[in-house]
Amino acid sequence: PSPSPSPSPLAPAAGPTPLWYPVTLATSFTWVAILSLVISAIVSRFGAMLDVPAAFLGMYVIAIGAEIPDTIQSVTVAKRGYGSMAVSNSCGSQIVNVLVGLGLPWFLSCSSGLDIVLGAHRDLLLMALFQAANLAVFASLLILSTAHTWRRGDHRKSQLTKAKGKVLICTYVVCISSYPIVQRWWSPHDPPNLLGFLS
């Protein structure tokens, strides 16, 4: 029999062993968990040796490495003309990271009677402010640009233009470059050791 049609632009036709798909999915989750644990331990030790705040390393090292697969997926579907799927992927991945990536470990730890200690509260607050600024820019470009469709009978769609892409990229560059400066002013007693980090 001929293979079944592809259900999505990314999923190929069913292979000869579709019953093994759940096993491969569970295996991929296991590998991601193991590698994430190893990377977190290495980065934490690296920051302790160079006296670099954990929030700084989380933004510059772990965040970039974690978002590379999501970026590749979004670029792939966007090139195929599925802009809505690319936007949904970028938003959905962050929702999973915050709600499940933090909520599930905290729930399991608290259920087992372990305390969760959050240090460097000022650094976390600064990171939250940066994320709020990024979200405001993203929402302005994505939601406010669809204001014309809020009228009844207007079914025009919003477009992901080159100008919007430039604004998002510039926002990212500004955040990455300004964070060490703001963090030094924000936490004068624990500034990031950039010289030790770069040497």
N, C-alpha and C positions, 0 to 999 in steps of 0.2 A: 504493500500500500504506500501511497505517496505520503511524505511527512506532513504533519499538521502545519498550518500557517503560523507565522511568528506572532505572538500576542502583543509584542511591544517592539519599538525600534532597536532595543538593545538585546533582546532575547532571541537567540537563534532557534531554528527548528529543533524539535525534540530529538535527542540522540538515541543510540541503541540501548542505553541503560538508564532510563529516567527514574527508576526506583532508587538509584544511588544518590539522587540529588539531595534529599534530606541529610544523608550522611556527609556529603561534601560540604553542605552548608554548616552543619554542626562542627565539622573539622576546621573550617575557615574561621568560625567564631573562636574556637579553642586557640588557634594560632595567633589570632589578633589579641586575645587576652594575655597569652604568654609573652608575646613581643611587647605589648604595652607595659606589662609589669617590668620587663627587663629595661626598656627605655626609660621608664620613670625612675627606676633605681639608679641607672647610670647618670641621668641628668641631675638627680638630687645629689648624688655624690660629687659630681662635677661642680655643681654650684657651691657645695660646702667647701670644697678644696680651694676654689677661686674667690670665695666670699661674694658670690653673686646671688641676689635675692631670687627666691623660687618663682615669684611672679614674673620677673624679667625673663627667666629661662622658659617659663611656660608660654609666654607670648611670642618669643623669638625662635624657640627650638621646637618644642612639642606641638604648638599650634600649627606651625607651618608644615611639619611632617605629617600631622594627622589630617590636614585638609588637602594634601596633594591628591589622594584618590578621589575625593569629592570634586575637586577642581577638574580632574581629567574626565569624570563622568559628566559634569555639567557642560564642559566644552564639547564633548562628543555628541550629546543630544542636541545642543544648540546648533552645531554644524549641520545636523540632519533636519533642522527646521522645527524642532520641538522646544521652543523657547519657554513655554509654560512649565514643561517638565524640568528644564534646567533650573528655573527659579524655585520650583517646588523642592527640588533636590537640595539646593543650597539652604533653603529655610528649614526643611525637615531634618537635615543632618544636625543643625544647631539645636533644634528642639530635642532631638534624641540625646545629644551630648549633655545638655543641661539637665533635662528632666530625668532621663534614664541613667546617664553616665554618672550623675551625682546622687540621684535619689535611690537607685538600687543598692550601691555600696553602703550608703549611709543607713538604709533600712536594714540591711543584713548585719552591719556592725552593731547598730543599736539593739537589734533583736538578740544578738549573741552576748549582750552586756558590755560591749567595748565602747569606750568613750572616744568621740571624734574631736580632736583638738585642732582648731583653726588658728594658726599664728599669723603674724603680719597683717593685722586687720586693716591698717591704713593702706597697704599695698593692694589688698583685695578691693577696698573701696575705690581706689584710683582706677583699678582695672575695670570695675563696674561702670565708672563714669565714662571711660573710653568706649566701652561697649555700647553704652546708651547713646553716645554721640554717633557712633557708626550706625546704630539702628535707626536713629533719626534721619540720617542722610539716606539710608537705604529705603526707609518708608516714604520719604518725600519723593524720591525718584520713582518708586514702584506704585504707590497708592495715590499720591496727589496727581500724578500724571494721568490717572484714569478718572479724574473728576468729571470729565465730559460724558462719561458713560453712566453716571449716576442718575441722569435724567431718564425718564420713562420713554422707551422707544428708541433710545440711542444704543446701538449694539456695536459701535466701533471698538476695536481692541487697542490696548496700549502696545507700543513698540519698544523693543530694546535697541536703542540707537547707539551709534558710536560715541556720541557725546555723553550719554549716560554711563557707558563703559569707562570713558576717560575720567569722569567724576568719581566713580567708585575706586578706580585704581589710584587716583590722586589722593583720595581720602585715606586709603590704606597706607600709602607712602608717608603721608603727613602723620598718621598715628604711630607708625613704626619709628619714624625719625624723632618725633617730639616726645615719645614716652620716656626715654632716659632723662631728658631735660626736666620734664615735669615731675618725674619720680624723684629726682635729686632735690628739687624744691619741696616736694610733698613730704619726703622722709629724709630730712637733712642728717639724721643720726645713723641712717642705714642706706647710703646711696649705692647704686650699682657700681661694682668695681669693673668699669669698662676696660681699663688698661690690662687688668689681669685676665679678663675674658678674651681680649683680642690677642694677647701675647702667647 
